[in-house]
Amino acid sequence: MKKMVILSVLLLGACSFIPPQVEFLYTDAYNIPVYVIECNNRWGLSYCYKKADQTCPYGFNVIDKSENSYTDSDMDGKVYGGIRRSLIFQCK
């Protein structure tokens, strides 16, 4: 049982090292897709811009970007926090 708990903690911790992915949000009135990427803590807005560049070979338009700090707590009452960054964009 103890090994399962340790393995679960390690697997959950590994998720923080997975780079964020571009996700489809919706299609606008002109049938052009709109995307979002969230780059929290380790991955800054510069990473978001780099991924948008890779997604859109002919450039992109920023629809919205945000950068907000947050605090939260886990089930044990430990408090942690960070910065939530997101970029909403559309290819040209």
Secondary structure, DSSP 8 states (H G I E B T S, - for coil): -HHHHHHHHHHHHHGGGS----EEEEE-TTS-EEEEEE--TTS-HHHHHHHHHHH-TT-EEEEEEEEEEEEEE-TT--EEEEEEEEEEEEE-
